[in-house]
Amino acid sequence: MIPPPLIGDGQGRYRIHIVGNSGNTIGKKLADALGVPFISLDTYFWQPGWKQSTNDEMREKVTKALADASDGWVVDGNYTRRIGTIVEESSTDVIWLDPPLALYLPRVIWRTFLRLVRLREPCSPGCPEMVTEVFFSRESIVWWCITQHGPVRRREAARMTRIGLGVGSDVDGQKMRRLGGWGKELDMWFAEVQHMVKQE
C-alpha cells in the first residue's frame, strides 16, 4: 500500500519536521498550503547580532512554539544536538530533503548574496549577512553546506533506518520519507499534498 503524501494524526492535523541540508525553501510553501504556522529553527537559535541562544533557551522557545501551534505546524531545521528530539517526537511526518549538492549549493550562494546586499530578509531578525562572514569564515553557510553535506546525509540515512516509511514490518512510528533528485520528486510530492488538501 502506497502511503499518502502526509500521514498526519488521523484527525486532519499535520505536524511536519523538514530535515536535510540547507537551501530548501519548501517549508513556508508547505505551511501556507496546510494553513499552519511555519517555524524556522534558525530564528530561535540566532539572536540579534548573531548571538547564539543557549541550549536551554532554545529548547524552551521551541517547546512553547510547538505547544502554541496546536492545530499543526511545519518546522524547518534540525538542531538535535541542542534541543534533543522534541520536534521529531512531536511530529506526524518527517520529510528528508536530499538533493545533490550541485543543485542546492548555487541556490544557497545566490540567496546569501541577496541577503548580503539587503534584497532578502536575513535568516533571523537582526542577523545581517556580512562579507567577512560569508567569504572568510568557517561559520559561513556556504562553507557549512560544503563540509556538512556528507555528515547530514549519513545522519538522516540512519534516521531513515529507524523511522523511515516501509522500513521493517512494524509500521508504528514509521513517518519519515526521503525526497531526493533534481527537483522533480519534490515537485510531484508537493502537488500530491496540494491535491490532498483540496480533498479534505
C-alpha positions as CSV (number, residue, x, y, z in Angstrom):
1,M,0.0,0.0,0.0
2,I,1.4,3.4,-1.0
3,P,1.3,5.9,1.9
4,P,-0.4,9.3,1.4
5,P,1.9,12.3,0.9
6,L,1.5,13.2,4.5
7,I,0.4,10.9,7.4
8,G,-0.9,13.4,9.9
9,D,-2.5,12.4,13.2
10,G,-5.6,10.9,11.7
11,Q,-7.7,13.9,12.6
12,G,-6.7,16.3,9.9
13,R,-3.7,17.8,11.7
14,Y,-0.2,17.7,10.4
15,R,3.0,18.4,12.4
16,I,5.8,18.2,9.8
17,H,9.5,18.3,10.5
18,I,11.7,19.1,7.5
19,V,15.3,18.0,7.7
20,G,18.3,17.8,5.5
21,N,21.0,20.2,4.4
22,S,20.4,24.0,3.9
23,G,19.0,25.7,0.9
24,N,15.4,24.4,0.8
25,T,12.5,26.8,0.5
26,I,9.6,24.3,0.6
27,G,8.8,24.8,4.3
28,K,6.9,28.1,4.0
29,K,5.0,26.9,0.9
30,L,4.0,23.7,2.7
31,A,2.9,25.6,5.8
32,D,0.8,28.0,3.6
33,A,-0.8,25.1,1.7
34,L,-1.8,23.4,5.0
35,G,-2.8,26.7,6.8
36,V,-0.4,26.1,9.7
37,P,2.5,28.1,11.2
38,F,5.9,27.9,9.7
39,I,8.7,27.6,12.3
40,S,12.3,28.1,11.3
41,L,14.6,26.8,14.0
42,D,17.3,29.3,12.8
43,T,15.2,32.2,14.1
44,Y,15.1,30.5,17.5
45,F,18.8,29.8,17.6
46,W,20.2,33.1,16.3
47,Q,19.5,36.2,18.4
48,P,20.2,39.8,17.0
49,G,23.9,40.4,16.3
50,W,24.5,36.7,15.6
51,K,24.4,35.8,19.3
52,Q,23.7,32.1,19.8
53,S,20.9,31.0,22.1
54,T,21.8,28.6,24.8
55,N,20.5,25.1,24.6
56,D,18.1,25.7,27.4
57,E,16.9,29.0,25.9
58,M,16.3,27.4,22.5
59,R,14.6,24.3,23.9
60,E,12.2,26.5,25.9
61,K,11.3,28.6,22.9
62,V,10.8,25.7,20.6
63,T,8.7,23.8,23.1
64,K,6.4,26.8,23.5
65,A,6.2,27.4,19.8
66,L,5.1,23.8,19.2
67,A,2.5,24.0,22.1
68,D,1.1,27.2,20.7
69,A,0.6,25.7,17.3
70,S,-1.8,23.0,18.5
71,D,-3.6,22.7,15.1
72,G,-0.3,21.8,13.3
73,W,3.0,23.2,12.2
74,V,5.9,22.9,9.8
75,V,9.3,23.1,11.4
76,D,12.4,23.6,9.3
77,G,15.8,22.6,10.7
78,N,17.3,20.0,13.0
79,Y,19.4,21.3,15.9
80,T,19.1,17.9,17.6
81,R,22.4,18.4,19.5
82,R,20.9,21.5,21.1
83,I,17.2,20.7,21.7
84,G,17.1,16.9,21.6
85,T,14.4,15.1,19.7
86,I,11.4,17.2,20.8
87,V,10.5,18.1,17.3
88,E,10.9,14.6,15.8
89,E,8.9,13.1,18.7
90,S,6.1,15.6,18.3
91,S,5.9,15.3,14.5
92,T,3.5,13.3,12.5
93,D,5.7,13.4,9.4
94,V,9.5,13.8,8.9
95,I,10.5,15.0,5.4
96,W,14.1,14.5,4.4
97,L,15.1,16.8,1.5
98,D,18.1,15.2,0.0
99,P,19.0,16.9,-3.3
100,P,22.5,16.8,-4.8
101,L,25.0,19.4,-3.5
102,A,25.4,20.6,-7.1
103,L,21.7,21.6,-7.1
104,Y,21.3,23.4,-3.8
105,L,24.8,25.0,-3.3
106,P,24.3,27.6,-6.1
107,R,20.9,28.4,-4.6
108,V,22.5,28.9,-1.2
109,I,25.2,31.2,-2.7
110,W,22.6,33.2,-4.6
111,R,20.3,33.5,-1.5
112,T,23.2,34.5,0.6
113,F,24.3,37.2,-1.9
114,L,20.7,38.6,-1.9
115,R,20.9,38.8,1.9
116,L,24.3,40.4,1.7
117,V,23.0,43.3,-0.5
118,R,19.9,43.5,1.7
119,L,17.5,42.3,-1.0
120,R,16.3,39.4,1.1
121,E,15.3,39.1,4.7
122,P,18.1,37.7,7.0
123,C,17.9,34.1,8.2
124,S,17.0,35.6,11.6
125,P,15.9,39.1,12.6
126,G,18.9,41.3,13.5
127,C,21.4,39.0,11.8
128,P,22.5,40.7,8.6
129,E,25.0,38.9,6.3
130,M,28.5,40.4,6.4
131,V,31.2,40.0,3.7
132,T,33.8,38.8,6.2
133,E,31.4,36.1,7.5
134,V,30.2,35.0,4.1
135,F,33.6,34.6,2.4
136,F,36.2,34.4,5.0
137,S,34.7,32.5,7.9
138,R,34.2,28.8,8.7
139,E,30.9,29.9,10.1
140,S,29.7,30.8,6.6
141,I,26.6,29.0,5.5
142,V,28.3,28.3,2.2
143,W,31.2,26.6,3.9
144,W,28.8,24.7,6.2
145,C,26.9,23.3,3.2
146,I,30.0,22.0,1.6
147,T,31.5,20.4,4.7
148,Q,28.2,19.1,6.1
149,H,26.7,17.6,3.0
150,G,28.1,14.1,3.7
151,P,27.6,14.1,7.5
152,V,24.0,15.3,7.2
153,R,23.3,12.5,4.6
154,R,24.7,9.9,7.0
155,R,22.7,11.2,9.9
156,E,19.4,11.3,8.0
157,A,20.1,7.9,6.5
158,A,20.5,6.5,10.0
159,R,17.2,8.1,11.0
160,M,15.5,6.5,7.9
161,T,16.6,3.1,9.1
162,R,14.8,3.8,12.4
163,I,11.6,5.6,11.4
164,G,11.5,5.5,7.6
165,L,8.3,4.6,5.8
166,G,8.4,1.0,4.6
167,V,11.3,0.0,6.9
168,G,10.7,-3.3,8.7
169,S,7.3,-4.8,9.4
170,D,6.2,-2.7,12.4
171,V,4.5,0.4,10.9
172,D,4.1,2.1,14.2
173,G,6.3,5.2,14.3
174,Q,7.3,5.0,10.7
175,K,6.8,8.5,9.4
176,M,9.9,9.6,7.5
177,R,10.3,9.9,3.7
178,R,13.2,10.9,1.6
179,L,12.8,13.3,-1.4
180,G,15.9,13.4,-3.5
181,G,16.9,14.0,-7.1
182,W,17.0,17.3,-9.0
183,G,13.6,18.6,-8.1
184,K,11.0,16.5,-9.9
185,E,10.4,14.2,-7.0
186,L,9.8,17.2,-4.6
187,D,7.5,18.9,-7.1
188,M,5.4,15.8,-7.6
189,W,5.2,15.2,-3.8
190,F,4.1,18.8,-3.2
191,A,1.5,18.5,-5.9
192,E,0.1,15.4,-4.2
193,V,0.0,17.4,-0.9
194,Q,-2.0,20.2,-2.6
195,H,-4.4,17.7,-4.1
196,M,-4.8,16.0,-0.7
197,V,-5.6,19.4,1.0
198,K,-8.3,20.1,-1.6
199,Q,-9.9,16.8,-1.0
200,E,-10.2,17.4,2.8
